[in-house]
Amino acid sequence: MGTTVRRHWRIVAAAAILFVAVALVLGLKRTPEYTATSELSVGHAFVDSPAGIPGVIEATKSLASVYSRTAGGAEVYEGMARRLRSQGIETTGAISASPIPDSPLIRVTGEADSEREAVALANAGSEALAAHVNGQVSAERSNDATVKRYEEASTEWRQALEASARATSNYRDDPSPSSRVVANRAAAKADVAELRREALRLEYQASGQSSANAPTLEAFSPSNAATSDRSSTLQILLFIGLIGGLAAGTALALLRGQQELRPSLD
């Protein structure tokens, strides 16, 4: 086998050159994919004691993992699309986000068919992800839902107080058993309304304290350039072409050798 291949080395070389040339053409004609990255940082969380710093560091690392998972959500995608449209960019590229190990950083990656689009994707994706996460944190801090419920409870309590005052005044003017029952019921409703208002006030204070130190996402390193996979893909294609050409050339050389042996055998 080795002798036959060496004798027909031109066939092997020609096949290898042909396959490599085809791989080169395919690699050069292929549209390269550009990748750009930007980084976000889980913001600072304030602690009352230095002893709590290690726990905060671990918490920010965990939050980086949690926050990065929201990059695939519809709100982040819509926010990114709005930012791209404002720059006049329409792209079919995609973004992904992943936490950088042992750090409070999140890497946002944009992939597109041009360097400009990849950079815009990475930056718009980072901004949209930060806006989404910070919006959630802000909502928890302000606790709008609890505030609204507290306002409703406070209004009901004041109305119940007014109703109780009117019922008590009527009972004074007409101290009958029926007016007494009405006055007692009105007073009880006012007490219940006050308890509900107080419970919501305590709930708001508790939720505000638990979320006051929740870290937000901050821009750490925006993307300024993108890398292309043209070189790496071309190297892979050339390697595959070389191996395929050598294999095909070897097979052709062996076939040629067998053909040369047939006349002598006959």
ABEGO torsion letter per residue (X at the ends): XAAAAAAAAAAAAAAAAAAAAAAAAAAAABBBBBBBBBBBBBBBBBBABAAAAAAAAAAAAAAAAAAAAAAABAAAAAAAAAAAAAAGBBBABBBBBBBBBGBABBBBBBBBABAAAAAAAAAAAAAAAAAAAAAAAAAAAAGAAAAAAAAAAAAAAAAAAAAAAAAAAAAAABBBAAAAAAAAAAAAAAAAAAAAAAAAAAAAAAAAAAAAABBBBBBABBBABBBBAAAAAAAAAAAAAAAAAAAAAAAAAAAAAAAAAAAAAX
